[in-house]
């Protein structure tokens, strides 16, 4: 019969293996985003076979997926703040991977819609417990870097879905691509169960005693987050940024195909691999710079770093969506990725640093609820609606261009909230 090891021994194991834990959580996030975003590279084929409109494509990529993904995140986070977070992540990963494969069996819009809802239900169990585990394993001054590594799942997952999905769809069809990206996630779920460490709550924070406080309720969790002005501005900033980003990501391959003139294989073999390198550089560089800025000027500077990098990247985004020559547009797109994907690590690290220890998963879930209902839910859907509305006057290609440009123009709104978040963080520190 085995006995539970002393807390100090368990803590040492958790810290010693935290790099492995972070790598596996990042791999799960990679599969999450790959399974979520593979639809983007496949949607032109799906649109032709199932006779779908841009609005329907937007619903599949956005609201239909997001409504369950976001709302179920709250009870999952509640469970994660009480129970074993590793088990939750493993079960969720197996479910959404299976449902991604089921998407390949769909024969009409309704069947594909139901399968996408299943993917959203599964993915609700991924990020809140992962954020909580990472926050327990890394101290505040190193947390942005760790969250930056974790956020690579977004960049690499989107690129992986495009590369794998586009290549397989070109040679074997979109249904085979769905099967190929879905099934391996079930194996990863088993690996995570075997190797990811469940750390003690509050392990890497100065005040460990708070980790043993009574479990707060939902109302208290919401109230505590929205009572923090810095947290509110961070949530607003990341939500508006995600609204723009999810909309652009969902229709990015369609824009390159319809408006710029590339094909699936060119996107999968050239655009996406270089984009993955640029996005990886952005996420790692953003997390590293955020850690350095916090050490030198304080945590508030991390919010202003996001403001600066995204502000510099905005003109590049405008140039990309306004271009018509693919070999001018694509290098501009790569350059913009180095700047615009730097926000996730610092943002989530700051939110986790502001959250009470027993509400970290809940704060992450509340943040993701707002991000996904507004950003993921409305972003792709609104671009689809705008594109369909402009088609009678502008045509199929140019309507999508103007829909994408319209979304990019909302970026200054997000930048305002990052500026205000930095102001309130600086005041609270003083």
C-alpha positions as CSV (number, residue, x, y, z in Angstrom):
1,X,0.0,0.0,0.0
2,X,1.3,3.4,-1.0
3,X,1.2,6.4,1.3
4,X,0.9,10.1,0.4
5,X,4.3,11.7,0.3
6,X,5.0,14.6,2.6
7,X,4.1,18.0,1.2
8,X,7.7,19.1,0.9
9,X,8.6,16.0,-1.1
10,X,5.6,16.4,-3.4
11,X,6.5,20.1,-3.8
12,X,10.0,19.2,-4.9
13,X,8.7,16.7,-7.4
14,X,6.3,19.3,-8.8
15,X,9.0,22.0,-9.2
16,X,11.5,19.5,-10.6
17,X,9.1,18.3,-13.3
18,X,7.4,21.7,-14.0
19,X,9.1,22.0,-17.4
20,X,7.7,18.6,-18.5
21,X,4.3,19.7,-17.1
22,X,4.4,23.0,-19.0
23,X,5.4,21.2,-22.2
24,X,2.5,18.8,-22.0
25,X,0.0,21.5,-21.1
26,X,1.3,23.4,-24.1
27,X,0.9,20.3,-26.3
28,X,-2.8,20.0,-25.1
29,X,-3.3,23.7,-25.9
30,X,-1.8,23.0,-29.4
31,X,-4.3,20.3,-30.0
32,X,-7.1,22.5,-28.7
33,X,-6.3,25.3,-31.1
34,X,-5.5,23.0,-34.0
35,X,-8.8,21.2,-33.7
36,X,-10.6,24.5,-33.3
37,X,-8.9,26.3,-36.2
38,X,-8.5,23.5,-38.8
39,X,-11.9,24.6,-40.1
40,X,-10.4,27.8,-41.5
41,X,-8.2,26.1,-44.1
42,X,-10.9,23.6,-45.0
43,X,-13.8,25.9,-45.2
44,X,-13.6,26.8,-48.9
45,X,-13.8,23.0,-49.7
46,X,-16.6,22.6,-47.1
47,X,-18.4,25.7,-48.5
48,X,-18.5,24.2,-52.0
49,X,-19.4,20.7,-51.0
50,X,-22.1,21.5,-48.4
51,X,-23.2,24.8,-50.2
52,X,-22.7,27.1,-47.2
53,X,-22.7,30.9,-46.9
54,X,-20.0,33.0,-45.2
55,X,-22.5,33.6,-42.3
56,X,-22.9,29.8,-41.8
57,X,-19.1,29.4,-41.9
58,X,-18.8,32.1,-39.4
59,X,-21.3,30.4,-37.1
60,X,-19.4,27.1,-37.3
61,X,-16.1,28.8,-36.5
62,X,-17.5,31.2,-33.9
63,X,-20.8,31.4,-32.0
64,X,-21.9,27.7,-32.3
65,X,-18.5,26.6,-30.9
66,X,-18.1,29.4,-28.4
67,X,-21.4,29.3,-26.6
68,X,-20.7,25.9,-25.0
69,X,-17.0,26.3,-24.8
70,X,-17.4,29.6,-22.9
71,X,-20.3,28.8,-20.6
72,X,-19.2,25.3,-19.6
73,X,-15.8,26.8,-18.6
74,X,-17.4,28.2,-15.4
75,X,-18.5,24.9,-13.9
76,X,-15.3,23.2,-15.1
77,X,-13.3,25.9,-13.4
78,X,-15.3,25.5,-10.2
79,X,-14.4,21.7,-10.4
80,X,-10.8,22.6,-11.1
81,X,-10.5,24.8,-8.1
82,X,-11.7,21.9,-6.0
83,X,-10.6,18.7,-7.7
84,X,-7.8,17.1,-9.7
85,X,-7.0,19.4,-12.6
86,X,-4.9,16.8,-14.5
87,X,-7.9,14.5,-14.7
88,X,-10.1,17.3,-16.0
89,X,-7.6,18.2,-18.8
90,X,-7.2,14.5,-19.9
91,X,-11.0,13.8,-20.1
92,X,-11.6,17.1,-22.0
93,X,-8.8,16.4,-24.5
94,X,-10.1,13.0,-25.3
95,X,-13.6,14.3,-25.8
96,X,-12.8,17.2,-28.1
97,X,-10.3,15.1,-30.1
98,X,-13.0,12.5,-30.8
99,X,-15.5,15.1,-31.8
100,X,-13.0,16.7,-34.2
101,X,-12.8,13.3,-36.0
102,X,-16.6,13.1,-36.0
103,X,-16.7,16.4,-38.0
104,X,-15.3,14.5,-40.9
105,X,-18.5,12.4,-41.0
106,X,-20.9,15.4,-41.4
107,X,-23.1,15.4,-44.4
108,X,-24.8,18.7,-44.0
109,X,-24.7,22.0,-42.0
110,X,-26.6,20.8,-39.0
111,X,-24.5,17.7,-38.5
112,X,-21.3,19.7,-38.8
113,X,-22.8,22.3,-36.4
114,X,-23.5,19.6,-33.8
115,X,-20.0,18.1,-34.1
116,X,-18.5,21.5,-33.7
117,X,-20.6,22.0,-30.5
118,X,-19.1,18.8,-29.2
119,X,-15.6,20.1,-29.9
120,X,-16.5,23.3,-27.9
121,X,-17.9,21.3,-25.0
122,X,-14.6,19.3,-24.7
123,X,-12.3,22.3,-25.0
124,X,-14.1,24.0,-22.1
125,X,-12.0,21.7,-19.8
126,X,-8.6,22.7,-21.1
127,X,-7.5,26.3,-20.4
128,X,-8.9,27.2,-16.9
129,X,-7.2,24.2,-15.1
130,X,-4.0,24.6,-17.2
131,X,-3.8,28.3,-16.2
132,X,-4.2,27.4,-12.6
133,X,-1.5,24.7,-12.7
134,X,1.0,27.0,-14.4
135,X,0.3,29.7,-11.8
136,X,1.0,27.3,-9.0
137,X,4.3,26.0,-10.6
138,X,5.8,29.4,-11.5
139,X,6.4,32.5,-9.2
140,X,5.0,35.9,-10.3
141,X,8.3,37.1,-11.7
142,X,8.5,34.1,-14.0
143,X,4.8,33.6,-14.8
144,X,4.6,35.7,-17.9
145,X,7.4,33.7,-19.5
146,X,5.7,30.4,-18.6
147,X,2.3,31.7,-19.9
148,X,4.2,32.9,-23.1
149,X,5.4,29.4,-23.6
150,X,1.9,28.0,-23.0
151,X,0.4,30.6,-25.5
152,X,2.6,29.0,-28.2
153,X,-0.3,26.5,-28.4
154,X,-2.3,29.2,-30.1
155,X,0.3,30.1,-32.7
156,X,1.6,26.5,-33.4
157,X,-1.9,25.0,-33.2
158,X,-3.3,27.4,-35.8
159,X,-0.2,26.8,-38.0
160,X,-0.4,23.0,-37.4
161,X,-4.1,22.9,-38.4
162,X,-3.3,24.9,-41.5
163,X,-0.2,22.9,-42.5
164,X,-1.6,19.4,-41.7
165,X,-5.2,20.2,-42.7
166,X,-4.3,22.0,-45.9
167,X,-1.8,19.4,-47.1
168,X,-4.1,16.4,-46.3
169,X,-7.1,18.2,-47.8
170,X,-5.2,18.9,-51.0
171,X,-4.3,15.3,-51.5
172,X,-7.0,13.3,-49.7
173,X,-10.0,15.7,-49.0
174,X,-11.2,17.7,-46.0
175,X,-12.8,14.7,-44.3
176,X,-9.5,12.8,-44.0
177,X,-7.9,16.0,-42.6
178,X,-10.5,16.1,-39.8
179,X,-9.8,12.4,-38.9
180,X,-6.0,12.9,-39.0
181,X,-5.9,15.8,-36.5
182,X,-8.6,14.5,-34.2
183,X,-7.5,10.9,-33.4
184,X,-3.9,11.6,-32.1
185,X,-5.3,13.8,-29.3
186,X,-6.8,10.8,-27.6
187,X,-3.3,9.4,-27.2
188,X,-2.0,12.7,-25.8
189,X,-4.8,12.6,-23.2
190,X,-3.3,9.3,-21.8
191,X,0.2,10.7,-21.8
192,X,-1.0,13.8,-19.8
193,X,-2.7,11.6,-17.3
194,X,0.6,9.6,-16.8
195,X,3.1,12.4,-16.7
196,X,1.6,15.8,-15.7
197,X,2.1,16.7,-12.1
198,X,-0.8,18.1,-10.0
199,X,0.9,20.8,-7.8
200,X,-0.2,22.1,-4.5
201,X,-2.3,25.2,-4.8
202,X,-0.3,28.3,-4.1
203,X,3.0,26.4,-4.3
204,X,4.9,29.3,-5.9
205,X,3.3,32.2,-4.2
206,X,4.6,33.9,-1.1
207,X,1.5,33.4,1.0
208,X,0.8,29.6,1.0
209,X,-1.8,29.8,3.8
210,X,-4.3,31.4,1.4
211,X,-4.4,28.2,-0.6
212,X,-6.2,26.5,2.3
213,X,-8.9,29.1,2.7
214,X,-12.6,28.3,2.3
215,X,-13.7,27.8,-1.3
216,X,-15.5,31.0,-2.6
217,X,-18.7,30.9,-4.6
218,X,-19.4,31.9,-8.1
219,X,-20.8,35.3,-7.1
220,X,-17.8,36.1,-5.0
221,X,-15.5,35.1,-7.8
222,X,-17.3,37.4,-10.3
223,X,-17.4,40.2,-7.8
224,X,-13.7,39.9,-6.9
225,X,-12.7,40.1,-10.5
226,X,-14.9,43.0,-11.5
227,X,-13.9,44.9,-8.4
228,X,-10.3,45.0,-9.7
229,X,-10.1,47.9,-12.2
230,X,-6.8,46.6,-13.6
231,X,-8.4,43.1,-14.1
232,X,-11.4,44.6,-15.9
233,X,-9.2,46.6,-18.3
234,X,-7.1,43.5,-19.0
235,X,-10.2,41.4,-19.7
236,X,-11.6,44.2,-22.0
237,X,-8.2,44.5,-23.8
238,X,-7.8,40.8,-24.4
239,X,-11.4,40.4,-25.4
240,X,-11.4,43.0,-28.1
241,X,-8.0,41.8,-29.3
242,X,-9.5,38.3,-29.5
243,X,-12.6,39.5,-31.3
244,X,-10.3,40.8,-34.0
245,X,-7.9,37.9,-33.9
246,X,-10.5,35.1,-34.0
247,X,-12.3,36.8,-36.9
248,X,-9.1,37.2,-38.9
249,X,-7.9,33.7,-38.1
250,X,-11.2,32.1,-39.1
251,X,-11.3,33.8,-42.5
252,X,-7.5,34.2,-43.0
253,X,-7.0,31.2,-45.4
254,X,-10.2,32.1,-47.3
255,X,-8.8,35.7,-47.7
256,X,-5.5,34.3,-49.0
257,X,-7.4,32.0,-51.4
258,X,-10.3,34.3,-52.6
259,X,-8.7,37.7,-52.5
260,X,-4.9,37.2,-52.7
261,X,-5.0,34.3,-55.1
262,X,-3.1,31.5,-53.3
263,X,-4.1,27.9,-53.1
264,X,-4.4,25.5,-50.1
265,X,-1.1,23.8,-50.7
266,X,0.8,27.2,-51.0
267,X,-0.7,28.3,-47.7
268,X,0.1,25.0,-46.0
269,X,3.6,24.6,-47.3
270,X,4.8,28.3,-47.4
271,X,2.6,30.8,-45.5
272,X,1.8,28.7,-42.4
273,X,5.3,27.3,-41.6
274,X,7.0,30.7,-41.8
275,X,4.0,32.2,-39.9
276,X,4.5,29.6,-37.2
277,X,8.1,30.7,-36.7
278,X,7.1,34.3,-36.6
279,X,4.3,33.7,-34.2
280,X,6.5,31.5,-32.0
281,X,9.1,34.3,-31.9
282,X,6.4,36.8,-30.9
283,X,5.0,34.6,-28.1
284,X,8.5,33.8,-26.6
285,X,9.8,37.3,-27.1
286,X,6.7,38.8,-25.6
287,X,6.9,36.6,-22.5
288,X,10.7,37.2,-22.1
289,X,10.4,41.0,-22.6
290,X,7.4,41.0,-20.1
291,X,9.5,39.3,-17.5
292,X,12.4,41.7,-18.0
293,X,10.1,44.7,-17.9
294,X,8.5,43.5,-14.7
295,X,11.9,43.1,-13.1
296,X,13.0,46.6,-14.1
297,X,9.9,48.7,-13.9
298,X,7.2,46.6,-12.2
299,X,4.3,44.5,-13.3
300,X,2.4,47.4,-14.8
301,X,4.9,47.7,-17.5
302,X,3.8,44.4,-19.0
303,X,0.5,45.9,-20.0
304,X,2.2,48.8,-21.6
305,X,4.6,46.4,-23.4
306,X,1.5,44.8,-25.1
307,X,0.2,48.3,-26.0
308,X,3.5,49.1,-27.6
309,X,4.0,45.9,-29.6
310,X,0.4,45.8,-30.9
311,X,0.5,49.5,-31.7
312,X,3.6,49.1,-33.9
313,X,2.0,46.0,-35.6
314,X,-1.3,47.7,-36.5
315,X,0.0,49.5,-39.6
316,X,1.4,46.2,-40.9
317,X,-2.0,44.6,-40.5
318,X,-3.7,47.3,-42.5
319,X,-1.1,47.0,-45.3
320,X,-1.6,43.2,-45.4
321,X,-5.3,43.4,-45.8
322,X,-5.0,46.2,-48.4
323,X,-2.5,44.4,-50.6
324,X,-3.3,42.5,-53.7
325,X,0.1,41.0,-54.7
326,X,0.6,37.8,-52.7
327,X,4.4,38.1,-52.5
328,X,4.0,41.6,-51.1
329,X,1.1,40.8,-48.8
330,X,2.5,37.6,-47.3
331,X,5.9,39.0,-46.1
332,X,4.0,41.9,-44.5
333,X,1.8,39.3,-42.8
334,X,4.8,37.5,-41.4
335,X,6.3,40.7,-40.0
336,X,3.0,41.6,-38.3
337,X,2.9,38.3,-36.6
338,X,6.1,39.0,-34.8
339,X,4.4,41.9,-33.0
340,X,0.7,41.1,-32.7
341,X,0.8,37.7,-31.0
342,X,2.8,38.9,-28.0
343,X,-0.2,39.7,-25.8
344,X,-1.4,36.4,-24.4
345,X,1.4,35.5,-22.0
346,X,1.6,38.9,-20.3
347,X,-2.2,39.3,-20.1
348,X,-3.0,35.9,-18.6
349,X,0.0,36.1,-16.3
350,X,-1.2,39.5,-14.9
351,X,-4.7,38.2,-14.5
352,X,-3.5,35.1,-12.6
353,X,-1.3,37.3,-10.4
354,X,-4.3,39.5,-9.5
355,X,-6.5,36.5,-8.7
356,X,-6.9,35.1,-5.2
357,X,-5.3,31.7,-4.9
358,X,-8.5,29.7,-4.5
359,X,-10.1,31.5,-7.5
360,X,-7.4,31.2,-10.1
361,X,-9.2,28.7,-12.3
362,X,-12.5,30.6,-11.8
363,X,-10.9,34.0,-12.8
364,X,-9.4,32.2,-15.9
365,X,-12.8,30.8,-16.7
366,X,-14.5,34.2,-16.3
367,X,-11.9,35.8,-18.5
368,X,-12.3,33.0,-21.1
369,X,-16.1,33.3,-20.9
370,X,-16.0,36.9,-21.9
371,X,-13.2,36.4,-24.5
372,X,-15.0,33.5,-26.1
373,X,-18.6,34.7,-26.1
374,X,-17.6,38.0,-27.5
375,X,-14.3,37.3,-29.3
376,X,-14.6,33.8,-30.6
377,X,-18.4,33.9,-30.7
378,X,-18.9,37.1,-32.5
379,X,-15.6,37.6,-34.3
380,X,-15.9,35.0,-37.1
381,X,-19.7,35.4,-37.2
382,X,-19.6,39.1,-37.7
383,X,-16.9,38.9,-40.4
384,X,-19.1,36.4,-42.3
385,X,-22.2,38.7,-41.9
386,X,-20.2,41.8,-43.1
387,X,-18.8,39.8,-46.0
388,X,-22.2,38.5,-47.1
389,X,-23.7,42.0,-46.8
390,X,-21.0,43.5,-49.1
391,X,-21.0,40.8,-51.7
392,X,-23.8,42.2,-53.9
393,X,-21.9,45.5,-54.4
394,X,-18.2,44.4,-54.1
395,X,-18.1,40.7,-55.1
396,X,-16.9,37.6,-53.3
397,X,-13.2,38.6,-53.0
398,X,-13.4,42.3,-52.2
399,X,-16.2,41.9,-49.7
400,X,-14.0,39.7,-47.6
401,X,-11.1,42.2,-47.8
402,X,-13.3,45.0,-46.4
403,X,-14.7,42.8,-43.7
404,X,-11.1,42.1,-42.5
405,X,-10.1,45.7,-42.7
406,X,-13.1,46.8,-40.7
407,X,-12.1,44.4,-37.9
408,X,-8.5,45.6,-37.9
409,X,-9.7,49.2,-37.4
410,X,-11.0,48.2,-33.9
411,X,-7.5,47.6,-32.5
412,X,-7.1,51.1,-30.9
413,X,-10.0,50.3,-28.6
414,X,-8.1,47.3,-27.3
415,X,-4.9,49.4,-26.9
416,X,-6.8,51.9,-24.7
417,X,-7.7,49.2,-22.2
418,X,-4.1,48.0,-22.0
419,X,-3.0,51.5,-21.3
420,X,-5.6,51.9,-18.5
421,X,-4.7,48.4,-17.1
422,X,-1.1,49.6,-16.7
423,X,-2.2,52.8,-15.0
424,X,-4.2,50.9,-12.4
425,X,-1.5,48.3,-11.8
426,X,1.0,51.0,-11.2
427,X,-1.3,52.8,-8.8
428,X,-2.0,49.5,-6.9
429,X,1.7,48.8,-6.6
430,X,2.4,52.3,-5.3
